[in-house]
Amino acid sequence: MALGNLDEIYRDDVILDHRRNPRNPVRLNDPDIVADGVNPFCGDEIHLQIRLDYEGRVSEVGFQGEGCSINQATGSMLSEAIKGLTPNEAAGLSDRFHTMMQGSEPTPEQLAGLGDLGSLAKVRDFPVRIKCALLAWSTLEDGLESA
């Protein structure tokens, strides 16, 4: 794995856009699923609220968080990516994201299938930052398991 420059990640247009303009920042009232995640080592936080429609699909997501740009951008991307999915489909997307971050090098097709989330593949070059990108997904998994 060739190590890159961490500044490149922080200059990525997609990551910057999600950091500066987080999607779905409103805290939802009466959600079906609630999950909170904290990384005590760095102080990153993620707070998710998910509302399901009558068919059991994600209809609304509330995302609030604090911490580094990677953590915040990932939470924002997650909040967009899971809309319209069933909880099982959201769990499957989480598995694919974890594989991208911790498994073998993703193919161009795999990256394309992840949409904006594919831009986070660069984080793989910085092992200490992988946990930043995974916090939102681990939080989602905790919420899905407790629902």
C-alpha positions in Angstrom: 0.0 0.0 0.0 1.5 3.3 -1.1 1.1 6.0 1.6 -0.1 9.3 0.3 -0.4 12.7 1.7 -3.1 13.1 4.3 -3.8 16.7 3.0 -5.0 15.2 -0.3 -8.0 13.6 1.6 -8.9 16.9 3.2 -8.8 18.6 -0.2 -11.1 16.0 -1.9 -14.1 17.9 -3.3 -16.6 15.2 -2.3 -15.3 14.9 1.3 -15.1 18.7 1.7 -18.6 19.2 0.4 -20.0 16.6 2.9 -18.0 18.1 5.7 -19.0 21.7 5.0 -22.6 20.9 4.1 -23.6 17.8 6.0 -26.7 16.1 4.7 -29.7 15.4 7.0 -28.4 17.4 10.0 -31.9 17.7 11.6 -32.5 15.6 14.7 -35.6 13.4 14.0 -38.4 13.2 16.6 -39.9 9.8 17.2 -37.4 7.8 15.1 -37.7 4.0 14.8 -33.9 3.5 15.2 -31.5 5.6 17.4 -27.8 5.1 17.6 -24.9 7.0 19.1 -21.2 6.3 18.6 -18.2 7.8 20.2 -14.5 7.2 19.7 -13.1 8.0 23.1 -9.5 8.2 21.8 -10.1 11.1 19.5 -13.5 12.5 20.5 -15.3 11.8 17.3 -19.1 11.4 17.8 -21.9 10.3 15.6 -25.6 10.5 16.4 -28.2 8.8 14.1 -31.9 8.7 14.0 -33.7 6.7 11.4 -37.4 6.6 10.5 -38.8 3.6 8.5 -41.8 3.9 6.2 -44.7 1.5 6.2 -42.8 -0.9 3.9 -39.9 -1.0 6.4 -37.5 1.1 4.3 -35.4 4.0 5.5 -37.5 7.1 4.8 -35.6 9.7 6.8 -32.3 10.0 8.5 -31.0 12.5 11.0 -27.3 12.8 11.4 -25.4 14.9 13.9 -21.7 14.6 14.7 -18.6 16.2 15.9 -15.0 15.5 15.1 -12.6 15.3 12.2 -13.6 15.9 8.6 -13.4 12.2 7.7 -15.8 11.2 10.4 -18.2 14.0 9.6 -18.1 13.4 5.8 -18.7 9.7 6.3 -21.7 10.3 8.5 -23.2 12.7 6.0 -22.6 10.2 3.1 -24.1 7.4 5.1 -27.2 9.4 5.8 -27.8 9.8 2.1 -26.7 6.3 1.1 -29.1 4.4 3.3 -32.3 6.3 2.3 -34.7 3.9 0.6 -32.9 0.8 1.8 -34.3 -1.9 4.1 -32.4 -2.4 7.4 -30.9 -5.6 5.8 -29.8 -3.7 2.7 -28.3 -1.0 4.9 -26.4 -3.7 6.8 -25.2 -5.1 3.5 -24.0 -1.6 2.4 -22.2 -1.3 5.8 -20.5 -4.7 5.1 -19.4 -3.5 1.7 -18.0 -0.3 3.1 -16.1 -2.2 5.9 -14.6 -4.5 3.2 -13.5 -1.5 1.2 -11.8 0.1 4.2 -10.3 -3.1 5.7 -10.2 -5.7 2.9 -8.5 -6.0 -0.4 -8.1 -3.0 -2.8 -11.5 -2.2 -4.2 -12.1 -2.5 -7.9 -13.3 0.5 -10.0 -16.7 -1.2 -10.2 -16.9 -1.6 -6.4 -16.0 2.0 -6.0 -18.6 3.1 -8.5 -21.2 1.1 -6.7 -20.6 3.0 -3.5 -21.3 6.4 -5.0 -19.8 9.3 -2.9 -18.6 6.7 -0.3 -16.1 5.5 -2.9 -14.1 8.8 -2.4 -13.2 7.5 1.1 -11.1 4.7 -0.3 -8.1 7.0 -0.1 -8.4 6.8 3.7 -7.0 3.2 3.4 -3.6 4.8 3.0 -3.8 6.2 6.5 -4.5 3.3 8.9 -4.9 5.6 11.9 -7.8 7.3 10.1 -9.8 4.2 9.1 -11.6 4.2 12.5 -12.7 7.8 11.7 -14.4 6.5 8.5 -15.9 3.4 10.2 -17.5 5.1 13.3 -20.7 6.1 11.5 -21.1 2.6 10.1 -20.4 0.9 13.4 -23.0 3.2 14.9 -25.5 2.3 12.2 -24.9 -1.4 12.9 -25.4 -0.9 16.6 -28.7 0.8 15.9 -29.9 -1.9 13.5 -29.0 -4.6 15.9 -30.9 -3.0 18.8 -34.1 -2.2 16.6 
